[in-house]
Amino acid sequence: MAYLLQQLLTMTAARLPDKEAVVCRRERLSYRELDQASNRLARLLRARGVEPGDRVGFYFGKSVYSVISMFGILKAGAAYVPIDPQAPVKRVSHILRNCGAKGVITSAAKTKTLGAGGLEGARVEFFVLTDNLDPAACDGVEMIYWSALAQMSAAEVEPDGLVENDLAYILYTSGSTGDPKGVMLTHRNALTFIEWCAETFEVRADDRLSNHAPLHFDLSVFDIYNAIVAGATVFMVDEETVVFPTNVTAFIEANKISVWYSVPSALVQLLLHGGLSTRTVPKLRLVLYAGEPFPIKHLRALTECLPNATIYNLYGPTETNVCTFYRVPRPLPPGIDRIPIGKACANTQAVAYDEEGRKIHVGGEGELFVRGPSVTPGYWGDEEKTSRAVTRDPSRAYLNDRVYRTGDIVTLDDEGNYIFLGRRDHMIKSRGYRIELGEIEAALYSHPSVAEAAAVAVPDEEIGNRLWAFVAVNTGDETSKEILLAHCAQRVPGYMLPERIELCERLPKTSTGKVDRRRLLLQGTY
């Protein structure tokens, strides 16, 4: 049994050295090659002064070097910090400054961004370049070419006193203040999730997993590490492929993908614009989705499109990995408007408390709290934010046990499954009424022409909030704002009707593939 993430690779490389581990574009690595390359990188990092507990970023587009970087940094005893390669310069500089990155693994092309403000306020000592091209000048930063790895031993790197509670990686997510917050995850946090996945989903050595999510998004933890545990092969969906849904569907077919994991929006795009229903994907046996609710009409279409695949709804914020799960039934029951997020994963407790601090029962509503070894220790460098989110368990104060407040409002069905109702911060008030934006979206989605829908609350001094909705319709369908408004009026009370409906070609997405509500809110403000 591994107690550190990097040991997963070491064990599988010893067992299946010649098995293909990672494929990205035309690059391929066997388990032996991945293990040896990450050993060399770890020794290089240690030679440059990286010590246990240090943070090292990696900042470049998806490639086999991404996975080498992850394991090389871990083997050096440090924590890795994946940075969105498309992030604005200010966001990059905030992350490097906030986490105190000692070094960055990057490409020569990305040094131009780093040298043009990306290092502002940061104390980065060196770059390790994934290519041998000429980098941009960055004052005070040592440039180390990838070719330097050849001088390092490929022998196994000793853990050097690391334990399972040491920091493994930091994932930066959007913060309410506008600056991203760094969610700290330990080896034990990640392994709790990975071990549960291995038992529940039984990923095998002959499986072919996709890696659709960007590496700075927590969904990628499943893709990479569960492939490594099983000795399977992970196929990375690069940034160019992911732009076009037809290319992604072709990718699934050509690579005979058997396990897929993404946000629902990505699967909806494959259904609407990627021709998934016309492709031959018989190898696809397991489909997992997480990150946001899946509109029922699209989920129904997915179950019909993939009759042989088992589909799961996974729930959990970055701070807990996945903490509840639900197997989507076949066929979907008629008349339902949402799928449960299910019950707690093994070695995890999920409990909802109402506003009076009482545990909810069937039909009640409350905020979901999560307890167990998968829960983050908190946010890097922000004790105040940590103390608000990771608190003492109200039901076990005598143990000084810690729980994570998800901020998600749920109810409990007759079978003991939690059903997600909405976010605390999506529960708004308008004209004195309490409104859940997800209910408006569900009404819009029930119209056959609606492909995507999002409701936003625009702050207003007079009534609290004004309601706007943004809708993308199916290609070739003709509808109007008036028709959609009349449709909603038959399903929600008058105080929940959007004052304004904007028709869009597609809704904007964040770098992790979710609907970008902040951009929509800005559109609603002006």
Number of C-alpha atoms within 10 A of each C-alpha: 7 16 15 22 23 25 17 21 25 23 18 21 22 12 13 17 18 13 19 19 30 28 20 18 13 7 10 16 21 18 26 21 20 25 26 22 24 30 28 25 27 30 24 24 24 17 12 15 14 20 16 20 16 19 25 30 26 27 23 22 20 20 20 20 23 20 20 23 27 28 27 29 33 28 29 30 29 27 29 26 28 25 25 21 21 13 12 11 17 13 18 24 19 19 25 25 18 17 21 19 22 23 24 27 25 25 23 21 15 18 23 15 17 20 17 13 15 22 23 17 13 19 16 20 16 20 24 24 25 19 16 12 11 13 19 16 15 17 9 10 16 15 18 18 18 16 12 13 20 12 10 16 16 18 13 15 19 11 15 11 8 17 14 16 15 20 25 26 25 26 23 25 17 11 10 8 7 9 14 17 24 23 20 24 27 23 23 23 24 26 22 22 24 24 16 16 18 17 10 11 14 12 22 15 17 13 21 26 28 26 27 24 25 24 26 22 18 24 24 19 20 21 26 24 25 26 31 25 22 19 27 25 28 24 26 25 22 18 16 11 17 16 10 14 21 19 17 24 25 18 18 24 18 11 15 19 22 21 24 20 24 22 22 22 22 20 24 21 21 20 21 17 15 20 16 24 16 10 14 15 22 14 17 22 17 19 18 22 22 21 21 18 22 20 21 18 18 20 21 17 15 20 18 15 16 19 14 14 20 18 23 20 23 24 25 19 16 20 27 28 23 27 26 23 22 20 15 19 12 12 10 16 10 7 7 9 15 16 22 24 24 24 22 20 21 16 13 21 16 17 19 25 20 17 11 7 12 12 16 19 16 13 11 14 21 24 24 23 23 25 23 20 21 24 27 26 21 23 22 19 15 12 12 10 13 17 13 11 20 24 16 18 18 15 11 11 10 9 9 11 15 22 26 26 20 20 17 20 23 26 23 21 15 9 9 13 20 27 19 23 22 19 17 14 11 18 16 20 17 19 11 11 12 12 17 19 23 20 17 24 20 21 20 25 24 17 16 12 19 19 23 23 25 22 24 25 24 18 17 12 7 9 12 15 17 23 24 23 25 22 24 17 21 17 12 7 10 8 15 14 14 11 11 19 18 12 15 23 16 10 16 14 10 10 15 20 20 20 11 15 20 14 17 13 12 16 19 15 15 12 16 21 19 16 19 15 17 14 14 21 17 11 14 19 13 6
